[in-house]
Amino acid sequence: MLGEILRPLAVTSLAGSALTAIIVLCKPFTKRIFGYAWHYYIWLAVLLVMLLPVRFHIPQNAGNNIVYPAADQAQNQRTQVFPQPADMQWEITDHPSPQTSEPSGAIRLWQLVYGNMGGTLGFIWLTGACGMLFVYIVGYLRLLAKLRRNSVAVSCPEIKEYSGKKISVRVYGGSSSPFMLGIFRPTLILPNKELNHEQLRNILLHEMTHFGRKDILYKWFAVFVKCVHWFNPVIYYVVRQINTECEISCDLAVVGQMNEDEQMGYVSTILSLLSGNKTKAIPFTTGMTGNKKVLKRRFEEMKNKRNVSKIVSALSAALAAVLLTTTVFASGVLSDIAADDYTIKIDFKGKRLELANKPFIANNTVYMPLRELLNMEGITDITYTDNGYVTFLIYSETPIVYRGLEYDFWVNRVQIGNVCAYIAGHSGGTTENIELRCAPILKNDVTYVPYDLFAEIAMSGQGVFRSLAYTVYDKNGNEAKEMEMDVTRPSEDVLMLDPYGTAGLLFRALYKSDFETMKRYCTESCAEKFIGVSDVFGMKSAQLYSLSGLRTDTITPDRVKIGAWLYRKELSEASANGIGKDADTFYMIMQKQPDGRYLIDEFTAE
């Protein structure tokens, strides 16, 4: 789930950064025309863009909403049809979800990083955001504790001249500068020093201007967005600008109606508050002083203050609206491009599931997280092996008789990269080996299996997954009926591009005693020499147990050797070729053909 937050977060962060760049580039122009209040509040637009993800749907041409790879594109995959031993190295390709069109380079990079590290990056982001917010909150609480211990409440009837709200006033010796804090219980903190009437008046004018403009709330909001986007250096620049221009705009608002002598008195009040050398900025508060660089800017702006006409004010508001609207629209379009073309909803036992590992579409089917769904059925006896096998036991309340023995569990097995699965008690045929639509894959260290695995288990009589279903929705939230996963499996010619595919087809035909079909997977000389009318090597029927790895040490790359281990079902008299009915294993030598397919050219006992 954390990984899913990163995509909209990255989009909003990028949009906020773009708007910041526009504001900075326009500042030489806007600074000469608009007042500092505009520069102060325009940063609020940046904060809103960075916090509120939006999406605008880009209409697609009819009939072109979803694009799936054709079934015969399986030749681009390495499909292992039957098991291999533990010493084989798997080559599994994780195919991306379907896209409406070829994504841009930036989107492809995001999909690569997100697909491989989404969960990890999400955890890092959450840790950083919570950690930074925790530091700010703890610092604020420590300030409140200091004020409770070391400040004294005083009466200040003059404050009622500037605000009808109830505002507490306290004297605190830990700071030489006055400041305000508190959203719901506002408190004005005065320095522990003698203040004449003019100084108190200037302090109240300054701090009550902050209070009337809700600057404390603005600063809280800015810090929150900073914590959310802590990874983006742009937000640190934005927050510094907000703090600086908050004070400048407040100064200009205060001195706007003052004469020259009153302005000089206001400046003198600020300078007198610097004597204590305790002017460090305090988060979540509005102060009156600051560092020397900022104070110099403030004094220069007060000296060169100018009145802004109503026309210019209207123009500045219109420009702010255009910048915000354009950025929001661009953010929405980017969100739409980066978003999945579909949403998969899972229903299980009458409830809509929210899976921690998101289902997805690949290889023309819906993939679901195996362990997570098994756990939801109370299945926890799951074993993983190095050769890609996942075995899970489903316990039964009644004894299960299998080959003359009683068991209290069903054994099921799948393998990464292998379309052949073992489903105990399967009733769809006379064998428990079934062929999945697509092979299970490993993504983000999570085993995903095609939906039809759960459908096969539900039909096997094991009593689980009978109510598991999925629905696919398009970007507009409409049920995407055209996304039904009723697709054809790869053709035989495609499967035979892999030697294991040819072997799998051969033994499937052997299980059905279809010897004529078996000849299609052999060269002409091999078929004539080894495959009879009603048996092969004395076997009328046999079930494949496993295939050994490719042996290429003494054979050219176009000629490979594979070992087979069979359970023989029905035997005829031993044939004269020397293998006979006592043989459980033998080898096949595969020869690559000019069209790329592999055919069996020879059977051998060693």
C-alpha positions as CSV (number, residue, x, y, z in Angstrom):
1,M,0.0,0.0,0.0
2,L,2.8,2.4,0.7
3,G,4.2,1.9,-2.7
4,E,0.9,3.1,-4.2
5,I,1.2,6.4,-2.4
6,L,4.4,7.3,-4.2
7,R,3.0,7.7,-7.7
8,P,0.6,10.6,-6.9
9,L,3.1,12.0,-4.4
10,A,5.8,12.1,-7.1
11,V,3.4,13.8,-9.5
12,T,2.3,16.5,-7.0
13,S,5.9,17.1,-6.0
14,L,7.0,17.6,-9.6
15,A,4.0,19.9,-10.2
16,G,4.8,22.0,-7.2
17,S,8.5,22.2,-8.2
18,A,7.4,23.4,-11.7
19,L,5.2,26.1,-10.3
20,T,8.0,27.2,-8.0
21,A,10.3,27.6,-10.9
22,I,7.7,29.7,-12.8
23,I,7.3,32.0,-9.8
24,V,11.0,32.5,-9.3
25,L,11.5,33.2,-13.0
26,C,8.6,35.7,-13.0
27,K,9.7,37.4,-9.8
28,P,11.9,40.2,-11.4
29,F,8.7,41.2,-13.2
30,T,6.1,40.7,-10.5
31,K,8.3,42.3,-7.8
32,R,8.2,45.6,-9.6
33,I,4.4,45.5,-10.2
34,F,2.7,43.5,-7.4
35,G,2.9,44.0,-3.7
36,Y,4.6,41.7,-1.3
37,A,1.3,40.3,-0.1
38,W,1.0,38.6,-3.6
39,H,4.4,37.1,-3.3
40,Y,3.5,35.8,0.2
41,Y,0.2,34.2,-0.7
42,I,1.3,32.8,-4.1
43,W,3.3,30.2,-2.2
44,L,0.0,28.9,-0.8
45,A,-0.8,27.8,-4.4
46,V,2.4,25.8,-4.4
47,L,1.5,24.1,-1.2
48,L,-1.9,23.2,-2.4
49,V,-0.6,21.8,-5.6
50,M,1.9,19.6,-3.7
51,L,-0.7,18.3,-1.3
52,L,-3.8,17.7,-3.4
53,P,-3.5,15.1,-6.1
54,V,-5.9,15.5,-9.1
55,R,-6.5,13.6,-12.3
56,F,-8.0,14.6,-15.6
57,H,-8.9,11.7,-17.9
58,I,-7.6,12.0,-21.4
59,P,-10.2,10.5,-23.8
60,Q,-9.0,7.6,-25.9
61,N,-10.2,6.6,-29.3
62,A,-13.1,4.1,-29.1
63,G,-12.0,0.5,-29.1
64,N,-8.5,1.4,-28.2
65,N,-8.8,1.7,-24.4
66,I,-6.9,-1.5,-23.5
67,V,-4.2,-3.1,-25.5
68,Y,-3.1,-6.6,-24.7
69,P,-0.2,-8.5,-26.2
70,A,-1.3,-11.2,-28.6
71,A,-1.2,-14.8,-27.3
72,D,1.4,-15.8,-29.9
73,Q,3.8,-13.2,-28.5
74,A,4.7,-15.9,-25.9
75,Q,7.7,-16.6,-28.2
76,N,9.3,-13.5,-26.6
77,Q,9.1,-15.2,-23.2
78,R,11.0,-18.2,-21.8
79,T,8.2,-20.6,-20.8
80,Q,9.3,-23.7,-18.8
81,V,6.4,-26.2,-19.3
82,F,7.5,-28.8,-16.8
83,P,9.7,-28.8,-13.7
84,Q,13.5,-28.6,-13.7
85,P,15.8,-29.7,-10.9
86,A,17.2,-27.4,-8.2
87,D,20.5,-26.8,-10.0
88,M,18.9,-25.1,-13.0
89,Q,19.0,-21.3,-13.2
90,W,15.6,-19.7,-14.0
91,E,15.2,-16.8,-16.4
92,I,11.9,-15.2,-15.6
93,T,10.7,-12.1,-17.3
94,D,8.3,-9.8,-15.4
95,H,6.0,-8.3,-18.1
96,P,4.7,-4.8,-17.5
97,S,1.0,-4.0,-17.2
98,P,-0.7,-3.1,-20.5
99,Q,-0.5,0.6,-21.5
100,T,-2.8,2.5,-23.8
101,S,0.3,3.8,-25.6
102,E,4.0,3.7,-25.3
103,P,4.8,5.7,-22.1
104,S,7.4,8.5,-22.0
105,G,11.0,7.9,-20.9
106,A,10.2,9.5,-17.5
107,I,7.2,7.3,-17.0
108,R,9.1,4.2,-18.0
109,L,11.8,5.1,-15.5
110,W,9.2,5.6,-12.8
111,Q,7.6,2.2,-13.7
112,L,11.0,0.5,-13.5
113,V,11.9,2.0,-10.1
114,Y,8.4,1.7,-8.7
115,G,8.0,-1.9,-9.9
116,N,11.2,-3.1,-8.3
117,M,11.4,-0.9,-5.2
118,G,7.9,0.5,-4.6
119,G,7.4,-1.0,-1.2
120,T,10.9,-0.1,0.0
121,L,10.7,3.5,-1.2
122,G,7.3,3.8,0.3
123,F,8.7,2.7,3.7
124,I,11.6,5.1,3.4
125,W,9.2,8.0,2.6
126,L,6.9,7.3,5.4
127,T,9.8,7.0,7.9
128,G,11.2,10.3,6.8
129,A,7.8,12.1,6.9
130,C,6.8,10.8,10.3
131,G,10.3,11.4,11.7
132,M,10.4,15.0,10.6
133,L,6.9,15.7,11.8
134,F,7.8,14.0,15.1
135,V,10.8,16.3,15.5
136,Y,8.7,19.4,14.9
137,I,5.9,18.4,17.2
138,V,8.3,17.4,20.0
139,G,10.1,20.8,19.6
140,Y,6.8,22.6,19.8
141,L,5.7,20.7,22.9
142,R,9.0,21.4,24.6
143,L,8.4,25.1,23.9
144,L,5.0,24.9,25.4
145,A,6.4,23.2,28.5
146,K,9.1,25.9,28.9
147,L,6.4,28.6,28.6
148,R,4.3,27.0,31.3
149,R,7.3,26.8,33.6
150,N,9.0,30.0,32.9
151,S,6.5,32.6,31.7
152,V,4.0,34.6,33.7
153,A,0.5,35.6,32.6
154,V,0.0,39.4,32.5
155,S,-2.9,41.8,31.9
156,C,-2.8,43.7,28.6
157,P,-6.0,45.6,28.1
158,E,-4.5,47.4,25.0
159,I,-4.8,44.2,23.0
160,K,-8.6,44.6,22.8
161,E,-8.1,47.7,20.6
162,Y,-6.7,45.4,17.8
163,S,-8.8,42.2,18.2
164,G,-12.1,41.2,19.7
165,K,-10.8,37.6,20.2
166,K,-9.7,36.2,23.5
167,I,-5.9,36.3,23.4
168,S,-3.7,35.4,26.4
169,V,-0.6,37.5,27.1
170,R,2.5,36.2,28.9
171,V,5.9,37.5,29.7
172,Y,8.8,35.1,28.9
173,G,12.5,35.7,29.5
174,G,13.7,33.0,27.1
175,S,13.4,35.3,24.0
176,S,14.1,39.0,23.4
177,S,11.6,39.0,20.5
178,P,7.8,38.9,20.9
179,F,5.9,36.2,19.1
180,M,2.5,34.5,18.9
181,L,1.6,30.9,18.9
182,G,-1.5,28.7,19.1
183,I,-4.3,28.2,16.6
184,F,-7.2,27.4,19.0
185,R,-5.8,29.2,22.1
186,P,-3.7,32.1,20.7
187,T,-1.1,33.5,23.1
188,L,1.1,36.6,22.7
189,I,4.5,36.2,24.3
190,L,6.3,39.4,25.3
191,P,9.9,39.7,26.2
192,N,10.8,40.2,29.9
193,K,11.9,43.8,29.5
194,E,10.4,47.3,30.0
195,L,8.4,48.4,27.0
196,N,7.2,52.0,26.6
197,H,3.8,52.8,25.1
198,E,5.1,53.2,21.6
199,Q,7.0,49.9,21.6
200,L,4.0,48.0,23.0
201,R,1.8,49.6,20.3
202,N,4.2,48.6,17.5
203,I,4.4,45.1,18.8
204,L,0.6,44.8,19.0
205,L,0.2,46.2,15.5
206,H,2.7,43.7,14.1
207,E,1.5,40.6,16.0
208,M,-2.2,41.3,15.6
209,T,-1.7,41.8,11.8
210,H,-0.2,38.2,11.8
211,F,-3.1,37.0,13.9
212,G,-5.7,38.6,11.6
213,R,-4.2,37.1,8.5
214,K,-4.1,33.6,10.0
215,D,-0.3,33.4,9.5
216,I,0.2,30.8,12.2
217,L,-2.2,28.4,10.4
218,Y,-0.4,29.1,7.2
219,K,3.0,28.2,8.8
220,W,1.6,25.0,10.3
221,F,0.3,24.0,6.8
222,A,3.7,24.8,5.2
223,V,5.5,22.7,7.7
224,F,3.1,19.8,7.2
225,V,3.6,19.9,3.4
226,K,7.4,20.1,4.1
227,C,7.2,16.9,6.1
228,V,5.2,15.1,3.3
229,H,7.7,16.2,0.6
230,W,10.8,16.0,2.8
231,F,12.7,14.4,-0.1
232,N,12.2,17.4,-2.4
233,P,14.7,20.2,-1.8
234,V,12.3,22.7,-3.5
235,I,9.9,22.6,-0.5
236,Y,12.7,23.8,1.8
237,Y,13.2,26.8,-0.4
238,V,9.4,27.5,-0.5
239,V,9.1,27.4,3.3
240,R,12.0,29.8,3.7
241,Q,10.4,32.2,1.3
242,I,7.1,31.9,3.1
243,N,8.8,32.8,6.4
244,T,10.7,35.8,4.9
245,E,7.8,37.2,2.9
246,C,5.4,36.7,5.8
247,E,7.4,39.3,7.8
248,I,7.9,41.7,4.9
249,S,4.3,41.7,3.9
250,C,3.3,42.1,7.5
251,D,5.6,45.1,7.9
252,L,4.2,46.7,4.8
253,A,0.7,46.2,6.0
254,V,1.6,47.8,9.4
255,V,3.4,50.9,8.1
256,G,1.0,51.4,5.2
257,Q,-1.0,54.0,7.2
258,M,1.9,55.4,9.2
259,N,3.6,58.7,8.7
260,E,7.4,59.0,8.5
261,D,7.9,59.5,12.2
262,E,5.7,56.6,13.1
263,Q,7.6,54.4,10.6
264,M,10.9,55.4,12.2
265,G,9.5,54.5,15.6
266,Y,8.4,51.1,14.2
267,V,11.9,50.4,12.9
268,S,13.4,51.5,16.2
269,T,11.2,49.1,18.1
270,I,12.4,46.2,16.0
271,L,16.0,47.2,16.5
272,S,15.5,47.6,20.3
273,L,14.3,44.0,20.4
274,L,17.6,42.7,19.0
275,S,19.7,43.7,22.0
276,G,19.1,40.4,23.8
277,N,20.7,38.4,20.9
278,K,18.0,35.8,21.3
279,T,16.2,36.1,17.9
280,K,16.3,32.5,16.6
281,A,13.2,31.7,14.6
282,I,10.7,29.4,16.4
283,P,8.6,27.0,14.2
284,F,4.8,27.4,14.3
285,T,5.1,31.0,15.6
286,T,5.0,34.5,14.2
287,G,7.9,36.7,15.5
288,M,8.8,40.3,15.0
289,T,12.6,40.1,14.5
290,G,14.9,37.9,12.4
291,N,18.4,37.6,11.2
292,K,20.3,40.6,9.9
293,K,20.0,39.7,6.2
294,V,16.2,39.4,6.4
295,L,15.9,42.6,8.5
296,K,17.9,44.5,5.9
297,R,15.4,43.4,3.3
298,R,12.5,44.4,5.5
299,F,13.8,47.8,6.2
300,E,14.5,48.4,2.5
301,E,11.0,47.4,1.5
302,M,9.5,49.6,4.1
303,K,11.6,52.5,2.9
304,N,10.6,51.9,-0.8
305,K,7.0,51.0,-0.1
306,R,4.5,51.8,-2.8
307,N,0.8,51.6,-3.0
308,V,-0.8,49.0,-5.3
309,S,-3.8,50.2,-7.4
310,K,-7.0,48.2,-7.6
311,I,-6.3,47.4,-11.2
312,V,-2.9,45.9,-10.3
313,S,-4.5,44.0,-7.4
314,A,-7.0,42.5,-9.8
315,L,-4.3,41.7,-12.3
316,S,-2.2,40.0,-9.6
317,A,-5.2,37.9,-8.5
318,A,-5.9,36.9,-12.1
319,L,-2.2,35.9,-12.7
320,A,-2.2,33.8,-9.5
321,A,-5.4,32.1,-10.7
322,V,-3.9,31.4,-14.1
323,L,-0.7,29.9,-12.6
324,L,-2.6,27.8,-10.1
325,T,-5.1,26.5,-12.8
326,T,-2.4,25.7,-15.3
327,T,-0.3,23.8,-12.8
328,V,-3.3,21.9,-11.4
329,F,-4.3,21.0,-15.0
330,A,-0.7,19.8,-15.9
331,S,-0.6,17.9,-12.6
332,G,-3.9,16.2,-13.4
333,V,-2.8,15.3,-16.9
334,L,0.5,13.9,-15.7
335,S,-1.4,11.9,-13.0
336,D,-3.7,10.4,-15.7
337,I,-0.7,9.4,-17.8
338,A,1.1,7.8,-14.9
339,A,-1.9,6.0,-13.6
340,D,-2.8,2.4,-14.5
341,D,-5.3,2.0,-17.3
342,Y,-7.3,-0.3,-15.1
343,T,-8.2,-1.1,-11.5
344,I,-8.8,-4.7,-10.2
345,K,-11.3,-5.2,-7.4
346,I,-11.2,-8.5,-5.6
347,D,-14.3,-10.0,-3.9
348,F,-14.0,-12.8,-1.4
349,K,-16.7,-14.3,0.8
350,G,-19.0,-11.5,0.1
351,K,-16.5,-8.7,1.0
352,R,-14.4,-6.4,-1.1
353,L,-10.7,-7.1,-0.3
354,E,-8.0,-4.5,0.0
355,L,-4.8,-6.5,-0.7
356,A,-1.4,-5.3,0.5
357,N,0.1,-6.6,-2.7
358,K,-1.8,-5.1,-5.6
359,P,-3.1,-7.5,-8.3
360,F,-2.1,-6.6,-11.9
361,I,-2.6,-7.7,-15.5
362,A,0.2,-9.3,-17.4
363,N,0.5,-12.0,-20.0
364,N,-3.2,-11.7,-20.8
365,T,-4.4,-12.7,-17.3
366,V,-5.0,-11.3,-13.8
367,Y,-2.2,-12.1,-11.4
368,M,-2.9,-12.3,-7.7
369,P,-0.5,-12.6,-4.6
370,L,-0.4,-16.3,-3.7
371,R,0.6,-16.1,0.0
372,E,-1.7,-13.3,0.9
373,L,-4.8,-15.1,-0.5
374,L,-3.7,-18.4,1.0
375,N,-3.5,-16.7,4.4
376,M,-7.0,-15.3,4.0
377,E,-8.3,-18.9,3.8
378,G,-6.3,-19.8,6.9
379,I,-3.6,-21.7,4.9
380,T,-0.2,-21.1,6.5
381,D,1.7,-24.3,5.8
382,I,3.6,-22.9,2.8
383,T,7.1,-24.1,1.7
384,Y,9.5,-22.3,-0.7
385,T,12.5,-24.0,-2.3
386,D,15.4,-22.6,-4.2
387,N,14.3,-24.1,-7.5
388,G,11.2,-21.9,-7.6
389,Y,8.7,-24.4,-6.1
390,V,6.0,-23.3,-3.8
391,T,4.2,-26.1,-2.0
392,F,1.2,-25.5,0.3
393,L,-1.0,-27.8,2.3
394,I,-4.7,-27.5,2.6
395,Y,-6.0,-29.4,5.6
396,S,-9.2,-31.4,5.5
397,E,-11.7,-32.2,8.2
398,T,-12.4,-35.6,6.7
399,P,-9.7,-38.2,5.8
400,I,-8.5,-38.2,2.2
401,V,-7.7,-41.6,0.7
402,Y,-5.0,-41.4,-1.9
403,R,-3.3,-44.5,-3.5
404,G,-4.5,-46.6,-0.6
405,L,-3.3,-44.3,2.2
406,E,-5.2,-41.8,4.3
407,Y,-4.2,-38.2,4.7
408,D,-5.7,-35.2,6.5
409,F,-4.3,-32.6,4.0
410,W,-4.2,-31.9,0.3
411,V,-0.8,-31.2,-1.3
412,N,-0.6,-28.4,-4.0
413,R,2.4,-27.2,-5.8
414,V,3.3,-24.4,-8.3
415,Q,6.7,-23.3,-9.7
416,I,7.9,-19.9,-10.7
417,G,8.1,-19.8,-14.5
418,N,6.2,-23.1,-15.0
419,V,2.7,-23.3,-16.4
420,C,2.3,-26.9,-15.1
421,A,0.9,-27.0,-11.5
422,Y,0.0,-29.9,-9.2
423,I,-3.5,-29.5,-7.7
424,A,-4.5,-32.4,-5.5
425,G,-8.0,-33.8,-6.0
426,H,-8.5,-32.1,-9.3
427,S,-11.6,-33.3,-11.0
428,G,-11.1,-31.7,-14.4
429,G,-9.3,-34.8,-15.7
430,T,-7.7,-38.0,-14.7
431,T,-4.5,-36.4,-13.4
432,E,-3.7,-33.8,-10.8
433,N,-1.3,-32.0,-13.1
434,I,-3.0,-29.1,-14.7
435,E,-1.8,-26.5,-17.1
436,L,-2.2,-22.9,-16.1
437,R,-3.0,-20.1,-18.5
438,C,0.3,-18.4,-17.6
439,A,3.3,-19.2,-15.4
440,P,3.6,-17.8,-11.8
441,I,6.1,-15.0,-11.5
442,L,8.1,-13.3,-8.8
443,K,7.6,-9.6,-8.4
444,N,9.0,-7.5,-5.5
445,D,9.9,-10.8,-3.7
446,V,6.2,-11.7,-3.8
447,T,4.9,-14.8,-5.7
448,Y,2.0,-13.9,-8.0
449,V,-0.1,-16.6,-9.7
450,P,-2.7,-16.3,-12.4
451,Y,-6.3,-16.2,-11.2
452,D,-7.1,-19.6,-12.8
453,L,-5.0,-21.3,-10.2
454,F,-7.5,-20.4,-7.5
455,A,-10.4,-21.4,-9.9
456,E,-8.7,-24.8,-10.3
457,I,-8.3,-25.3,-6.6
458,A,-12.0,-24.3,-6.1
459,M,-13.0,-27.1,-8.6
460,S,-10.7,-29.7,-7.0
461,G,-13.0,-30.4,-4.0
462,Q,-10.6,-28.9,-1.4
463,G,-13.3,-26.6,-0.1
464,V,-11.5,-23.2,-0.5
465,F,-11.6,-20.3,-2.9
466,R,-15.1,-21.0,-4.1
467,S,-16.2,-17.4,-3.7
468,L,-13.0,-15.6,-5.0
469,A,-13.8,-13.3,-8.0
470,Y,-12.4,-10.2,-9.6
471,T,-13.7,-7.3,-11.6
472,V,-11.7,-5.1,-13.8
473,Y,-12.6,-1.4,-14.2
474,D,-11.2,1.2,-16.6
475,K,-9.9,4.6,-15.8
476,N,-13.4,6.0,-15.7
477,G,-14.5,3.5,-13.1
478,N,-16.6,1.5,-15.6
479,E,-16.5,-2.2,-15.7
480,A,-14.2,-3.2,-18.5
481,K,-16.0,-6.2,-20.0
482,E,-13.6,-6.3,-22.9
483,M,-10.9,-7.2,-20.4
484,E,-12.3,-10.7,-19.8
485,M,-9.3,-13.0,-19.6
486,D,-10.7,-15.7,-22.0
487,V,-7.6,-15.9,-24.2
488,T,-6.1,-18.7,-26.2
489,R,-2.9,-20.4,-24.9
490,P,0.2,-20.2,-27.0
491,S,0.2,-22.4,-30.1
492,E,2.2,-25.6,-30.3
493,D,4.6,-24.0,-32.7
494,V,5.3,-21.3,-30.1
495,L,5.8,-23.8,-27.3
496,M,8.2,-25.8,-29.4
497,L,10.5,-22.9,-29.7
498,D,11.7,-24.1,-26.2
499,P,13.0,-27.7,-25.9
500,Y,11.0,-28.1,-22.7
501,G,7.8,-27.0,-24.5
502,T,8.4,-29.8,-27.1
503,A,8.9,-32.3,-24.2
504,G,5.8,-31.2,-22.4
505,L,3.7,-31.6,-25.5
506,L,5.1,-35.1,-26.1
507,F,4.3,-36.3,-22.6
508,R,0.9,-34.8,-22.6
509,A,0.1,-36.8,-25.7
510,L,1.7,-39.9,-24.1
511,Y,-0.6,-39.6,-21.1
512,K,-3.6,-39.7,-23.5
513,S,-2.1,-42.6,-25.4
514,D,-2.2,-40.4,-28.5
515,F,0.8,-41.9,-30.3
516,E,0.0,-40.3,-33.7
517,T,0.2,-36.8,-32.1
518,M,3.5,-37.7,-30.4
519,K,5.1,-38.1,-33.8
520,R,4.5,-34.4,-34.6
521,Y,7.1,-33.6,-31.9
522,C,9.8,-35.9,-33.3
523,T,11.9,-35.9,-36.4
524,E,10.7,-38.3,-39.1
525,S,13.5,-40.8,-38.4
526,C,12.9,-40.7,-34.7
527,A,9.2,-41.2,-35.0
528,E,9.7,-44.1,-37.3
529,K,12.3,-45.8,-35.1
530,F,10.8,-45.3,-31.6
531,I,7.1,-44.6,-31.6
532,G,4.8,-47.5,-32.3
533,V,1.1,-47.7,-33.2
534,S,-0.1,-48.5,-29.6
535,D,2.9,-48.0,-27.3
536,V,6.3,-46.4,-26.9
537,F,9.1,-48.3,-25.1
538,G,6.5,-50.7,-23.9
539,M,4.3,-48.0,-22.4
540,K,0.7,-47.5,-23.5
541,S,0.4,-44.5,-21.1
542,A,2.6,-42.7,-18.7
543,Q,2.5,-39.6,-16.5
544,L,5.5,-37.3,-16.5
545,Y,7.0,-36.6,-13.0
546,S,9.9,-34.3,-13.9
547,L,12.4,-33.2,-16.6
548,S,16.1,-32.8,-15.9
549,G,18.1,-29.8,-16.9
550,L,19.5,-29.1,-20.3
551,R,22.8,-30.9,-20.9
552,T,25.0,-29.0,-23.3
553,D,28.4,-30.1,-22.2
554,T,29.0,-32.5,-25.1
555,I,26.3,-31.3,-27.5
556,T,26.1,-28.2,-29.7
557,P,23.7,-25.4,-28.7
558,D,21.3,-26.5,-31.5
559,R,21.3,-30.0,-30.1
560,V,20.4,-30.5,-26.5
561,K,19.8,-33.4,-24.2
562,I,16.9,-33.6,-21.6
563,G,16.2,-36.4,-19.1
564,A,12.7,-37.6,-18.3
565,W,11.3,-39.4,-15.3
566,L,7.9,-41.1,-15.7
567,Y,5.2,-42.8,-13.7
568,R,4.2,-45.5,-16.1
569,K,0.4,-46.1,-16.0
570,E,-0.2,-48.9,-18.4
571,L,2.4,-51.3,-19.8
572,S,2.6,-53.6,-22.8
573,E,5.2,-56.3,-23.4
574,A,8.8,-55.0,-23.3
575,S,9.9,-53.8,-26.7
576,A,13.0,-55.0,-28.4
577,N,14.8,-51.6,-28.1
578,G,16.4,-52.6,-24.8
579,I,14.7,-50.0,-22.5
580,G,11.9,-52.2,-21.5
581,K,9.2,-52.0,-18.8
582,D,11.7,-51.7,-15.9
583,A,13.0,-48.3,-17.1
584,D,11.7,-45.2,-15.2
585,T,14.1,-42.7,-16.8
586,F,15.5,-42.0,-20.3
587,Y,16.9,-39.1,-22.3
588,M,15.8,-37.2,-25.4
589,I,18.1,-35.5,-27.8
590,M,16.5,-32.4,-29.2
591,Q,17.5,-31.0,-32.6
592,K,16.8,-27.3,-33.4
593,Q,15.0,-26.9,-36.8
594,P,15.5,-24.1,-39.3
595,D,12.3,-22.5,-38.2
596,G,13.5,-22.4,-34.6
597,R,11.4,-25.2,-33.3
598,Y,12.9,-28.1,-31.3
599,L,12.1,-31.7,-32.4
600,I,13.1,-34.9,-30.6
601,D,15.7,-36.6,-32.8
602,E,16.6,-39.5,-30.6
603,F,15.7,-41.4,-27.4
604,T,18.5,-43.0,-25.3
605,A,19.0,-44.7,-22.0
606,E,22.1,-42.7,-21.0
